[in-house]
Each structure stands twice: as structure tokens, then as C-alpha cells.
């Protein structure tokens, strides 16, 4: 059975890629993957855990999510959140977190818009729909806006990730702070190489891939990352799904066949390069 969604990662920018230089082009996709993770979690968490749904959430042919009669716990009618808004909000949050890391205390809608690739009016419209966050002529307090955005996206907690593959790419992902900076914790690292099992990789101990399903169930993992050779991707993905994982980030080009309730995001930097090159040449 084919998985319900197989989505390429969004357009990416390159940053802090010191480890595993030959694999740095693949690791950069993790930064774009953060936005996709937020988008996916929003529809699985915000609307189901924090709203009483009058009917249901459904996706139409256009791919736009329609939310019918969402009623918040306080009894108010909730704002409708489309896929476009969710994607932009997660991008704004990524920009804010990176700005905080660089020591920025205040940021304007103009600055956010330049990094996000949207116009300043759109940024102000998106943020004002959820409250009054900034001051005219001053901008937004980065720390405060991060807290507000995490509250809107319900992303302030910690989400556990199972990483499959401890080779060059997997080791680079495990050593990177990209996921950790955004509230995603790599809870387990797996590999099929008997010589690697039991080795330390940062704070993690490499575990046997045969234990993927049971360990994911024990740890309550819902996010999986595949950093394995293409031939091993399908088998590893099946084990992740059997362990209750509902979102898989696939760093291989393998077309995965999984249950309908598993969402697959394929991350291919070459595709992003072709996309950027096309718009550079025309």
C-alpha cells in the first residue's frame, strides 16, 4: 500500500554544516525539514489535541486543508488555518529561533519577510490574525514572539525522533544541533552493521536495526528519519511504521510503500538545486 503523502522538502538555505563535509549537501535539507515537521505536526496535534472538532479535518483536491466548525476549549470558534498559513508560520518561527541564536533581540516584519521570501504585509497579516505582537516603528521582540509562535503551533514541547542509519549522513544528522534547536530530540539511533552496534555517537548508543519497531513503541516515537542506503529504505520504513511512527523523512530516493496513515517526506537536495537553477536561468 502506498503511503498517503510523499512530499519534497521546501527550498533551503545553507548553514552550519561543518561535520561530514562530503555529506553536507544532504544535511542542509534538515533545515528545510524543520518547517515540514512543524506543518505535519500542526494538523496531527493542534486541531486534535487542543480543539473540539465539530466535524472533521479533511484535505480537498487542491491540497488545502479545510477545517469545519472548529471550536476551542473555551467555546470560541477557532480561526481556520490553511496549509499556506501553517507553512509560513513555521518558517517565521525558524527565522526567529535562528535570529535569537545570533543575538538578535528585536526584528521587523521587513526583516522577517526578506528571510521568508514573502512581503512584509503578508507577515503582519499572518501575525495579527492571532493577536497583537509587535509595535509600529519598533518591530517584534524575538523572545516573546518565539513563545507566542510556539504556543500557536503547539511546538514548544519535545518531539522524539528515531534516526535509522549511523553512516556519514546519519552521524552528521546526529551531531547537528538543527533538530535540537527546534525542540526535536533524537531519542534513538539504529544501524544494521554489527560492528557499529554498541558504539557511542555523541550522547547516543547505536542500536540494532532489528529493534526499531519495539524501541519506537517503548519511546513513543512518531517521527522517523531514514539515512540508509536506498536498498535498505523500504525495510527500515516498514519497521518504523510497525513501531507507531507516523511521519518519515526519507533521505533516499526510494519510493516507499507504507500504510495510508504514514506520511513520507522525501528530502532531495539535488531537486532543490534544479529548482533554484531553473529560476536563475530563465
N, C-alpha and C positions, 0 to 999 in steps of 0.2 A: 504494500500500500504506500502511495506517495505521501510525503509529509504535506501538511496543509499549506505552508508558505516556505518558499526559498527565496530570500531577499539578499541582493548585493549590499555591501556596506556603503554608507554615504561618502561624498567627496571628503578628502582628508588633507590635513596639513602635517608636515614632518616635524617631530620634536623629540628631545631627549632619548636618542637611540644610540647609546654607547656600546651596549652589550651585543655580542654575536653579530659583528658587522656584516657578514655575508647575508644574514637573515633580517637585517634591519628594515628592508623594504616591506617585509611581511609583518613585522612587529608594529610598524606605523599604523597599520589598519586597525589595531586595537583602539586607537584614539577615536576613530570614527565609530567603532563598535560600541563605545560607551553610549552614544546617542541612541543607537538602535536598541541597546539593552533597556534604557530608560523608556523608550517608546513601547517596547513589548511589555515591560512590567506594568506600565500605566494601565493598560487595558485588562491585564490579569489581576491587578491589585486595587487600584484606585476605585474603580467602579464596583467591584465585587465586595471588597472589604470595608469600604467607607461610605457606601451609598446603598439605599434600599431601592432596588430596581423595579420600577412599575411593570415593565415588560421584559425587555432583554436587550443586550448589545449585539448588533449584527453588522456585517460588512456587506455593502451592496456591490454591484458590478464595477462601480467606479473605484472601489478600494477604500472609499471614505466610510469611516465608522459612524453610524447613526445611533444615538442613544435616546430611547423613548422614555419619557417621563421619569427621569432620574430624580429621586427625592432624597435629599441629605438627611442625616440622622436628626437634625434639628427640625425637620419638617419643611425646610425650604426647597424650592425647585432648583436643582443644580444647573450650572452652566453646561451647555453642550461643548464637548471637547473633541474637535476633529483630529484626524491623523496629522494634518498640517500644523495645527497649533501645538500638539504634543511634540512633534519633531522640533519645532522652533524653540519651545520652552526648554527641551533637553539640551539643545545647542547653546542657549543662553546660559544655562547652568554650567555647562562645561567651560565656557568662556570665563564665567565668574570665578570658578574654582581655580582656573589657571591664573587669572589676574591676582587672586589672593596669594597664590604661591610666589608670584613675582613682586609682592609687596604693595600692590595697588589697593588703596582704601576706598576710593570713590571713582565711579565710572559713569560716563554719559551714555545716553541712548545712541548717540552718533558713533561712539567707540564700539559699543556692542554690535551695532549694525554693520560696521566695517569688517569685524571679525566673523560675523554670522552670515554675511552676504545678503542681507535684506535691508530695506530702507528704514531710517530712524522712526518714521511714522508708524511702521508696522510693529517695531519693537515696543513703542509707547502704547500702541493699541492692545497688543498682546498682554502687557503687564497690567495696564489699567483695568482690564476686564476682571482682574482678581483682587483689586484693591489699589490703594494709593501708596506707592512705594518710594517714589523719588520726589525731589524738589526742583522746581523750574530754576534753571541757571546754575544749579549745584550738581545735579545728577543723582546717582543711586549709591548708597553706602553698600559696598561689596559684601561685607559680612552679614549685614541684615538681609540683603536681597537673596543671598545664598540660602539662608534659613527659610525665607518665605517661599523660595522656589522649591526647596526640598519638601516643604510642607504641602505645596500644591501637587507636586509629582509623587509624594509619598515615597521619597527615595532617601530619606535620612537614615534609615536603618542599615544593617549589613546583610548583604546577599551572598550566599556561599556558591562558589564555583568549583566544578571538578575539571581539572586540566588533564587531558589524555595526550601523552607524548612528552618525553623528557629529553628529546634530542636538542639540536641547536635552537630551533624555533621555540619549543616548549620551555627550554631553560631561559631563553630571553624573555618570554612572557612571564615566567615565574619570578624572575629577578626584577622586572619592571614595576614601577610604582603606579602605572597608569590606572589599573583597575582599583587598586587600594585607595588612591586619592579620591575616587568617586563612590566609595562605600561598597565595593565588591571585594570579597575575601576569597582567595584561592584556598579552599579547605582541604583539597586532596590532589595529589599528582600521581599519575599512573604511567607505567611503561611495560611493554611486553618483553624487553630484554632482561633475561635472568641476571646478567652481570650488573645491571643498574639497580635492581630491586634492593631496597635497604639503604641505598646511598642517600646522603643529605643534599638537598637543593635549597639553599637558603634556610628558611625555618621549616621546610617540608621534608618528609622522608618519602622517597619514591616507592610506590606500592605496586603490587602485581595487577596488571590489567584484568586478570581473571576475576578480581574482586570488585570491579567497577559498580555493578548493579547493587550488591549488598552494601557497599560503603556509601553509595549515594543515598540509599534508603536510610541508613543509620544517621547520616549527617544532615538529612533533609535538603539535599541539593536539588535545585530546579534549573540551574544554568550549567551547561557543559561547553567546553572548548576543545575542538579536535585539532591537534598539532601533530598529526601522524602521517606516514606515507599514504598515498591515495588507496593502495590495496588494502590497508587496514581500517579505512574510514568507516565503511559500512558496518563492520562487525563492532567497532567501538561505539558507533552511534546507537546500534541496537541495544547494547549493554547499558548505555546511558538512559535510553528510553525505558528499559526494564527497571531501572533504578528510580524512576519517577521524574527524571529530567524532562522539562517541557520546552526549554529553549536551548538550541545547539548552535554554536558558532563554528563554522566549518572552514578551516584554513586550507582545505584541499579543494580540488575541482570536481571531486566525486559527486555524482548526483545521487543523493541518499533517498532510500525508500523507508519511510517510517510511518507510524500511526498518525492519523489526522490531527490529533491534539498536540503534536510536537511541531514547533516552529523552527525552521532551519534558516540561518542567515549565512550565506556564503561570502567569504571575505577574500577578494582577489585584487591585490594592488595593481596588477597589470591592466585590469579592467579600468581602474581609476586613471591610470596613466593614459590609456587610449582615449578616455573621456576628455581629459584635460588637453591632450594633444589635438583632438578634433576641433575644440573651440579656439585653440591657439592658431591653427592653420587656416580656418575659414575667415 
